[in-house]
Amino acid sequence: MATARKQQVSLIDTPYYHCISRCVRRAFLCGEDKVTGQSFEHRRGWVEDKLLSLSQTFAIDVCAYAVMSNHTHIVLCVDVEQAKTWSMHEVVTRWHQLFKGTLITQQYLRGDKLIKPLQQILEETAQVYRSRLTDISWFMRILNESIAVQANKEDKCTGRFWEGRFKSQALLDEAAVIACMAYVDLNPIRAKIAETPESSNHTSIQQRIRAAKNEKQPTLLCPFVGNPRQNAPKGLAFELKDYIELVDLTGRCIREDKRGYIDNNLPSILTRLNISTENWLILTTQFRKVFHGAVGKPEALTEFCQHQHLKKRAAVSVCQKLFA
């Protein structure tokens, strides 16, 4: 039986989540159908554009993503504090970028004067919208439904495009976040559809490398802000240069003739996270194989299970081994 979504998402424990969506049977998200010869590569752009546009409407940042031939990997960060700063007008405006809203919210945005009972209903509705704009399920629902509608229209068919609901994993600490991001960014290389991170089309690592060449960071992705410090801006607590080097180095290590070995000149990020080179290679090549639920160091996993009222700490022995 599938785990209830409310037991997979706990914003008390972490704002970071790894989400995976997969197509049904022989449906093609992207790639080329070897039977018919038809190419679906243009659909990668659909996913990438919709994903990044949604991150500008929701209080949810995109940390990493990879659009594969029949599935997607996305690492998201929920920013509840940002949503709390939005005025009621901004909340309603953002929701109307996605849906028509209600007659009352439409009247409000037109500038119509509302009587007191309607004003109260408006405020209650805005609170519902505010909550939804920090909800990963709503984010993924809108993303996947829009792609399914486009794909079915193009294929001139109806029916389900995605396998049931999307899968999600809680990433409970810095080590889990950075390992999962590298795992996601290296997906095209493991699948042999790209040779280097910079040639991995429709991935977050390609966007970060392109921007880094101009000494910038992608405006639509969660930024790297350097080592943790007081008054640090919002973002990932690592150096962008370290992360790009780490992904590239790991990518070279997963070649068949060099499996299990990493150059002694390691990026400082691994030292700070206290992960051995052998364990790092397992984390970034077999993340979904070895972890099926929340991911993090044992103490973080214990707290997550307590908050979610889970009796069993899934994969705690694997977490103990790989994050030690």
URKAUR-V708826 format. One record per residue. N is the residue number from 0. RES is the residue in one letter. PHI is phi in degrees with one decimal (none if undefined). PSI is psi as a letter, one per 20 degrees, with the letter a starting at -180 (* if undefined). D_FIRST is the distance of its C-alpha to the first C-alpha in Angstrom with 1 decimal. Layout:
# URKAUR-V708826
n->N res->RES phi->PHI psi->PSI d_first->D_FIRST
n->N res->RES phi->PHI psi->PSI d_first->D_FIRST
This chain:
# URKAUR-V708826
n->0 res->M phi->none psi->p d_first->0.0
n->1 res->A phi->-67.3 psi->q d_first->3.8
n->2 res->T phi->-76.4 psi->p d_first->6.5
n->3 res->A phi->-59.3 psi->q d_first->9.0
n->4 res->R phi->-59.6 psi->h d_first->12.1
n->5 res->K phi->-65.1 psi->i d_first->14.4
n->6 res->Q phi->-90.8 psi->i d_first->13.0
n->7 res->Q phi->-99.7 psi->h d_first->13.7
n->8 res->V phi->-114.6 psi->p d_first->17.1
n->9 res->S phi->-138.2 psi->n d_first->19.8
n->10 res->L phi->-70.2 psi->i d_first->23.3
n->11 res->I phi->-66.1 psi->h d_first->24.9
n->12 res->D phi->-89.3 psi->h d_first->23.9
n->13 res->T phi->-163.5 psi->q d_first->24.3
n->14 res->P phi->-92.7 psi->i d_first->25.2
n->15 res->Y phi->-100.8 psi->p d_first->24.0
n->16 res->Y phi->-144.0 psi->q d_first->20.8
n->17 res->H phi->-100.6 psi->o d_first->20.1
n->18 res->C phi->-116.3 psi->p d_first->18.6
n->19 res->I phi->-129.4 psi->p d_first->17.9
n->20 res->S phi->-124.1 psi->p d_first->17.9
n->21 res->R phi->-130.8 psi->q d_first->18.2
n->22 res->C phi->-74.3 psi->q d_first->20.0
n->23 res->V phi->-77.9 psi->q d_first->19.0
n->24 res->R phi->34.5 psi->d d_first->20.7
n->25 res->R phi->-101.8 psi->j d_first->24.3
n->26 res->A phi->-63.8 psi->q d_first->24.6
n->27 res->F phi->-109.7 psi->p d_first->26.8
n->28 res->L phi->-77.2 psi->g d_first->26.5
n->29 res->C phi->-144.1 psi->a d_first->29.6
n->30 res->G phi->80.2 psi->a d_first->31.4
n->31 res->E phi->-127.6 psi->p d_first->33.4
n->32 res->D phi->-79.4 psi->o d_first->32.4
n->33 res->K phi->-69.7 psi->i d_first->34.3
n->34 res->V phi->-76.9 psi->g d_first->34.5
n->35 res->T phi->-98.2 psi->i d_first->36.2
n->36 res->G phi->81.6 psi->j d_first->37.5
n->37 res->Q phi->-75.5 psi->p d_first->36.3
n->38 res->S phi->-99.9 psi->p d_first->35.7
n->39 res->F phi->-118.8 psi->j d_first->33.1
n->40 res->E phi->-58.2 psi->h d_first->34.2
n->41 res->H phi->-62.6 psi->i d_first->35.4
n->42 res->R phi->-71.7 psi->i d_first->31.8
n->43 res->R phi->-59.2 psi->g d_first->31.4
n->44 res->G phi->-63.8 psi->h d_first->33.9
n->45 res->W phi->-57.1 psi->g d_first->32.0
n->46 res->V phi->-64.2 psi->g d_first->29.0
n->47 res->E phi->-60.6 psi->g d_first->31.2
n->48 res->D phi->-63.9 psi->g d_first->33.5
n->49 res->K phi->-67.2 psi->g d_first->30.8
n->50 res->L phi->-58.1 psi->g d_first->28.9
n->51 res->L phi->-72.1 psi->h d_first->32.1
n->52 res->S phi->-70.2 psi->h d_first->33.4
n->53 res->L phi->-64.1 psi->h d_first->30.3
n->54 res->S phi->-65.4 psi->h d_first->30.8
n->55 res->Q phi->-84.9 psi->i d_first->34.3
n->56 res->T phi->-97.5 psi->g d_first->33.1
n->57 res->F phi->-80.1 psi->r d_first->30.1
n->58 res->A phi->-91.0 psi->l d_first->30.5
n->59 res->I phi->-135.2 psi->p d_first->28.3
n->60 res->D phi->-96.8 psi->q d_first->29.9
n->61 res->V phi->-95.1 psi->o d_first->29.0
n->62 res->C phi->-92.6 psi->h d_first->29.5
n->63 res->A phi->-156.6 psi->q d_first->28.6
n->64 res->Y phi->-158.9 psi->q d_first->27.4
n->65 res->A phi->-147.2 psi->p d_first->27.7
n->66 res->V phi->-99.2 psi->o d_first->27.5
n->67 res->M phi->-99.1 psi->a d_first->26.7
n->68 res->S phi->-69.2 psi->h d_first->27.2
n->69 res->N phi->-134.8 psi->j d_first->23.7
n->70 res->H phi->-160.9 psi->r d_first->21.8
n->71 res->T phi->-127.4 psi->q d_first->22.8
n->72 res->H phi->-119.5 psi->p d_first->22.5
n->73 res->I phi->-139.6 psi->p d_first->23.6
n->74 res->V phi->-108.7 psi->p d_first->24.3
n->75 res->L phi->-115.1 psi->q d_first->24.9
n->76 res->C phi->-128.6 psi->o d_first->26.7
n->77 res->V phi->-84.8 psi->p d_first->26.6
n->78 res->D phi->-112.3 psi->n d_first->30.1
n->79 res->V phi->-62.7 psi->h d_first->29.9
n->80 res->E phi->-62.9 psi->h d_first->33.6
n->81 res->Q phi->-63.2 psi->g d_first->34.8
n->82 res->A phi->-61.5 psi->h d_first->33.2
n->83 res->K phi->-66.4 psi->h d_first->35.0
n->84 res->T phi->-82.8 psi->i d_first->38.3
n->85 res->W phi->-71.9 psi->p d_first->38.1
n->86 res->S phi->-73.7 psi->r d_first->40.4
n->87 res->M phi->-61.0 psi->h d_first->39.3
n->88 res->H phi->-62.7 psi->g d_first->41.1
n->89 res->E phi->-67.5 psi->h d_first->39.3
n->90 res->V phi->-60.2 psi->g d_first->35.9
n->91 res->V phi->-64.7 psi->g d_first->36.8
n->92 res->T phi->-61.9 psi->g d_first->38.4
n->93 res->R phi->-61.4 psi->g d_first->35.4
n->94 res->W phi->-66.0 psi->h d_first->33.1
n->95 res->H phi->-70.7 psi->i d_first->35.7
n->96 res->Q phi->-72.5 psi->i d_first->35.5
n->97 res->L phi->-107.2 psi->g d_first->32.0
n->98 res->F phi->-137.1 psi->r d_first->32.4
n->99 res->K phi->-74.0 psi->h d_first->35.3
n->100 res->G phi->77.1 psi->b d_first->34.5
n->101 res->T phi->-109.5 psi->r d_first->36.1
n->102 res->L phi->-59.9 psi->h d_first->39.7
n->103 res->I phi->-69.6 psi->g d_first->40.4
n->104 res->T phi->-68.0 psi->h d_first->39.1
n->105 res->Q phi->-65.5 psi->g d_first->41.2
n->106 res->Q phi->-62.3 psi->g d_first->44.2
n->107 res->Y phi->-61.5 psi->g d_first->43.7
n->108 res->L phi->-71.3 psi->h d_first->43.7
n->109 res->R phi->-76.5 psi->i d_first->46.8
n->110 res->G phi->92.4 psi->j d_first->48.5
n->111 res->D phi->-67.5 psi->q d_first->49.0
n->112 res->K phi->-79.1 psi->p d_first->49.9
n->113 res->L phi->-105.4 psi->p d_first->47.2
n->114 res->I phi->-70.8 psi->r d_first->48.2
n->115 res->K phi->-55.8 psi->g d_first->46.7
n->116 res->P phi->-60.1 psi->h d_first->43.9
n->117 res->L phi->-70.2 psi->h d_first->42.7
n->118 res->Q phi->-63.2 psi->h d_first->43.0
n->119 res->Q phi->-65.9 psi->g d_first->40.7
n->120 res->I phi->-62.9 psi->h d_first->38.1
n->121 res->L phi->-60.3 psi->g d_first->38.6
n->122 res->E phi->-63.9 psi->g d_first->37.9
n->123 res->E phi->-66.0 psi->h d_first->34.8
n->124 res->T phi->-64.8 psi->g d_first->33.5
n->125 res->A phi->-62.2 psi->h d_first->34.5
n->126 res->Q phi->-66.4 psi->h d_first->32.4
n->127 res->V phi->-64.5 psi->g d_first->29.3
n->128 res->Y phi->-62.6 psi->g d_first->30.2
n->129 res->R phi->-59.9 psi->g d_first->30.8
n->130 res->S phi->-65.3 psi->g d_first->27.3
n->131 res->R phi->-65.1 psi->h d_first->25.8
n->132 res->L phi->-75.4 psi->i d_first->28.0
n->133 res->T phi->-118.8 psi->j d_first->26.3
n->134 res->D phi->-105.1 psi->o d_first->22.8
n->135 res->I phi->-61.8 psi->h d_first->20.9
n->136 res->S phi->-62.0 psi->g d_first->18.7
n->137 res->W phi->-67.1 psi->g d_first->22.0
n->138 res->F phi->-58.9 psi->g d_first->23.5
n->139 res->M phi->-70.0 psi->h d_first->21.0
n->140 res->R phi->-61.8 psi->g d_first->20.8
n->141 res->I phi->-66.6 psi->g d_first->24.6
n->142 res->L phi->-59.7 psi->g d_first->24.8
n->143 res->N phi->-70.1 psi->h d_first->22.5
n->144 res->E phi->-64.9 psi->g d_first->23.7
n->145 res->S phi->-65.1 psi->h d_first->27.3
n->146 res->I phi->-68.6 psi->h d_first->26.9
n->147 res->A phi->-62.4 psi->g d_first->25.1
n->148 res->V phi->-62.8 psi->g d_first->28.0
n->149 res->Q phi->-62.5 psi->g d_first->30.6
n->150 res->A phi->-66.6 psi->g d_first->29.2
n->151 res->N phi->-65.1 psi->h d_first->28.9
n->152 res->K phi->-64.6 psi->g d_first->32.3
n->153 res->E phi->-66.8 psi->h d_first->33.8
n->154 res->D phi->-82.1 psi->i d_first->32.2
n->155 res->K phi->55.8 psi->l d_first->33.3
n->156 res->C phi->-145.3 psi->r d_first->30.1
n->157 res->T phi->-127.3 psi->r d_first->27.3
n->158 res->G phi->108.5 psi->a d_first->23.5
n->159 res->R phi->-74.0 psi->p d_first->20.6
n->160 res->F phi->-103.9 psi->h d_first->21.6
n->161 res->W phi->-104.3 psi->q d_first->18.6
n->162 res->E phi->-70.3 psi->o d_first->15.1
n->163 res->G phi->36.1 psi->c d_first->13.0
n->164 res->R phi->-91.9 psi->r d_first->13.0
n->165 res->F phi->-73.4 psi->q d_first->14.6
n->166 res->K phi->-98.0 psi->q d_first->13.2
n->167 res->S phi->-139.3 psi->q d_first->15.0
n->168 res->Q phi->-129.7 psi->p d_first->16.3
n->169 res->A phi->-78.1 psi->p d_first->18.6
n->170 res->L phi->-106.9 psi->o d_first->21.9
n->171 res->L phi->-86.8 psi->i d_first->23.5
n->172 res->D phi->-153.0 psi->r d_first->27.0
n->173 res->E phi->-58.2 psi->g d_first->29.7
n->174 res->A phi->-62.3 psi->g d_first->29.0
n->175 res->A phi->-65.3 psi->g d_first->25.3
n->176 res->V phi->-62.3 psi->g d_first->26.6
n->177 res->I phi->-70.2 psi->h d_first->29.4
n->178 res->A phi->-66.8 psi->g d_first->27.6
n->179 res->C phi->-67.8 psi->g d_first->24.9
n->180 res->M phi->-59.7 psi->g d_first->27.7
n->181 res->A phi->-65.2 psi->h d_first->29.6
n->182 res->Y phi->-58.8 psi->g d_first->26.6
n->183 res->V phi->-66.0 psi->g d_first->26.2
n->184 res->D phi->-65.8 psi->h d_first->29.9
n->185 res->L phi->-94.3 psi->j d_first->30.4
n->186 res->N phi->-55.3 psi->g d_first->27.8
n->187 res->P phi->-63.3 psi->h d_first->30.6
n->188 res->I phi->-70.9 psi->g d_first->32.7
n->189 res->R phi->-64.1 psi->h d_first->30.1
n->190 res->A phi->-82.0 psi->i d_first->29.5
n->191 res->K phi->62.8 psi->k d_first->33.4
n->192 res->I phi->-106.8 psi->j d_first->33.9
n->193 res->A phi->-151.9 psi->q d_first->36.0
n->194 res->E phi->-98.5 psi->h d_first->38.4
n->195 res->T phi->-138.5 psi->q d_first->38.7
n->196 res->P phi->-57.6 psi->h d_first->36.8
n->197 res->E phi->-71.0 psi->i d_first->39.6
n->198 res->S phi->-98.8 psi->j d_first->39.2
n->199 res->S phi->-82.1 psi->n d_first->35.4
n->200 res->N phi->-66.4 psi->q d_first->35.6
n->201 res->H phi->59.8 psi->l d_first->33.2
n->202 res->T phi->-131.7 psi->q d_first->32.0
n->203 res->S phi->-69.3 psi->h d_first->32.7
n->204 res->I phi->-66.0 psi->h d_first->34.7
n->205 res->Q phi->-64.4 psi->g d_first->37.1
n->206 res->Q phi->-63.1 psi->g d_first->37.7
n->207 res->R phi->-66.5 psi->g d_first->38.3
n->208 res->I phi->-68.0 psi->g d_first->40.7
n->209 res->R phi->-60.7 psi->g d_first->42.6
n->210 res->A phi->-69.6 psi->h d_first->43.1
n->211 res->A phi->-63.0 psi->h d_first->44.0
n->212 res->K phi->-61.7 psi->h d_first->46.9
n->213 res->N phi->-102.6 psi->j d_first->48.4
n->214 res->E phi->57.9 psi->k d_first->47.7
n->215 res->K phi->-131.9 psi->r d_first->45.1
n->216 res->Q phi->-124.8 psi->q d_first->41.4
n->217 res->P phi->-58.9 psi->p d_first->39.4
n->218 res->T phi->-71.3 psi->h d_first->39.6
n->219 res->L phi->-97.8 psi->j d_first->36.1
n->220 res->L phi->-114.7 psi->q d_first->34.2
n->221 res->C phi->-60.5 psi->p d_first->33.7
n->222 res->P phi->-80.1 psi->q d_first->36.9
n->223 res->F phi->-88.2 psi->p d_first->37.6
n->224 res->V phi->-116.5 psi->j d_first->39.9
n->225 res->G phi->90.1 psi->a d_first->40.9
n->226 res->N phi->-65.0 psi->q d_first->40.6
n->227 res->P phi->-56.5 psi->p d_first->39.6
n->228 res->R phi->-160.1 psi->r d_first->42.6
n->229 res->Q phi->-66.7 psi->q d_first->43.7
n->230 res->N phi->57.7 psi->k d_first->43.8
n->231 res->A phi->-71.3 psi->q d_first->41.8
n->232 res->P phi->-66.9 psi->r d_first->40.8
n->233 res->K phi->-68.1 psi->p d_first->37.2
n->234 res->G phi->155.3 psi->a d_first->35.4
n->235 res->L phi->-80.4 psi->p d_first->34.2
n->236 res->A phi->-82.5 psi->l d_first->36.2
n->237 res->F phi->-142.3 psi->r d_first->37.4
n->238 res->E phi->-85.4 psi->p d_first->40.3
n->239 res->L phi->-58.8 psi->g d_first->39.7
n->240 res->K phi->-59.4 psi->g d_first->42.1
n->241 res->D phi->-59.1 psi->g d_first->40.2
n->242 res->Y phi->-67.0 psi->g d_first->36.9
n->243 res->I phi->-61.3 psi->g d_first->38.4
n->244 res->E phi->-63.2 psi->h d_first->40.2
n->245 res->L phi->-64.1 psi->g d_first->37.1
n->246 res->V phi->-63.4 psi->g d_first->35.2
n->247 res->D phi->-63.4 psi->g d_first->38.2
n->248 res->L phi->-64.1 psi->g d_first->38.8
n->249 res->T phi->-63.8 psi->g d_first->35.2
n->250 res->G phi->-59.1 psi->h d_first->35.3
n->251 res->R phi->-70.5 psi->h d_first->38.5
n->252 res->C phi->-74.4 psi->h d_first->37.0
n->253 res->I phi->-88.1 psi->j d_first->34.1
n->254 res->R phi->-63.9 psi->q d_first->36.7
n->255 res->E phi->-59.2 psi->h d_first->36.7
n->256 res->D phi->-83.7 psi->i d_first->40.2
n->257 res->K phi->-133.7 psi->k d_first->39.4
n->258 res->R phi->-60.2 psi->p d_first->35.9
n->259 res->G phi->90.9 psi->i d_first->35.6
n->260 res->Y phi->-122.6 psi->p d_first->38.8
n->261 res->I phi->-130.6 psi->q d_first->39.7
n->262 res->D phi->-53.7 psi->q d_first->43.1
n->263 res->N phi->-62.7 psi->h d_first->44.5
n->264 res->N phi->-82.5 psi->m d_first->45.3
n->265 res->L phi->-78.9 psi->q d_first->41.8
n->266 res->P phi->-61.7 psi->q d_first->41.1
n->267 res->S phi->-64.6 psi->i d_first->41.3
n->268 res->I phi->-62.4 psi->h d_first->37.7
n->269 res->L phi->-68.0 psi->h d_first->36.4
n->270 res->T phi->-61.9 psi->g d_first->38.9
n->271 res->R phi->-66.8 psi->h d_first->38.0
n->272 res->L phi->-83.9 psi->i d_first->34.3
n->273 res->N phi->58.9 psi->l d_first->35.2
n->274 res->I phi->-116.6 psi->p d_first->33.1
n->275 res->S phi->-69.8 psi->q d_first->34.8
n->276 res->T phi->-63.2 psi->h d_first->35.5
n->277 res->E phi->-64.9 psi->g d_first->33.5
n->278 res->N phi->-66.4 psi->h d_first->30.4
n->279 res->W phi->-60.7 psi->g d_first->30.9
n->280 res->L phi->-65.4 psi->h d_first->30.9
n->281 res->I phi->-65.0 psi->g d_first->27.6
n->282 res->L phi->-60.0 psi->g d_first->26.1
n->283 res->T phi->-90.7 psi->i d_first->27.6
n->284 res->T phi->-117.9 psi->h d_first->26.8
n->285 res->Q phi->-131.3 psi->k d_first->23.4
n->286 res->F phi->-54.0 psi->g d_first->21.7
n->287 res->R phi->-72.0 psi->h d_first->18.5
n->288 res->K phi->-74.6 psi->h d_first->18.6
n->289 res->V phi->-92.3 psi->i d_first->19.1
n->290 res->F phi->-120.8 psi->p d_first->17.1
n->291 res->H phi->-123.1 psi->j d_first->13.4
n->292 res->G phi->-143.9 psi->b d_first->13.6
n->293 res->A phi->-60.7 psi->q d_first->16.7
n->294 res->V phi->-127.7 psi->p d_first->19.9
n->295 res->G phi->165.8 psi->a d_first->23.3
n->296 res->K phi->-65.7 psi->q d_first->25.6
n->297 res->P phi->-51.3 psi->g d_first->24.5
n->298 res->E phi->-65.7 psi->h d_first->26.3
n->299 res->A phi->-68.6 psi->h d_first->24.7
n->300 res->L phi->-65.5 psi->h d_first->21.2
n->301 res->T phi->-62.5 psi->g d_first->22.1
n->302 res->E phi->-63.5 psi->g d_first->23.3
n->303 res->F phi->-59.8 psi->g d_first->20.3
n->304 res->C phi->-64.1 psi->h d_first->18.0
n->305 res->Q phi->-65.3 psi->g d_first->20.7
n->306 res->H phi->-66.3 psi->h d_first->20.8
n->307 res->Q phi->-93.7 psi->j d_first->17.1
n->308 res->H phi->58.3 psi->l d_first->17.1
n->309 res->L phi->-95.6 psi->p d_first->14.7
n->310 res->K phi->-78.4 psi->h d_first->15.8
n->311 res->K phi->-115.2 psi->p d_first->15.1
n->312 res->R phi->-89.3 psi->n d_first->16.8
n->313 res->A phi->-63.2 psi->p d_first->14.8
n->314 res->A phi->60.2 psi->k d_first->17.4
n->315 res->V phi->-64.3 psi->h d_first->20.2
n->316 res->S phi->-67.7 psi->h d_first->22.4
n->317 res->V phi->-68.7 psi->g d_first->22.1
n->318 res->C phi->-60.9 psi->g d_first->23.1
n->319 res->Q phi->-60.0 psi->g d_first->25.9
n->320 res->K phi->-74.3 psi->g d_first->27.2
n->321 res->L phi->-82.8 psi->h d_first->27.1
n->322 res->F phi->-101.1 psi->j d_first->28.2
n->323 res->A phi->-81.2 psi->* d_first->30.8
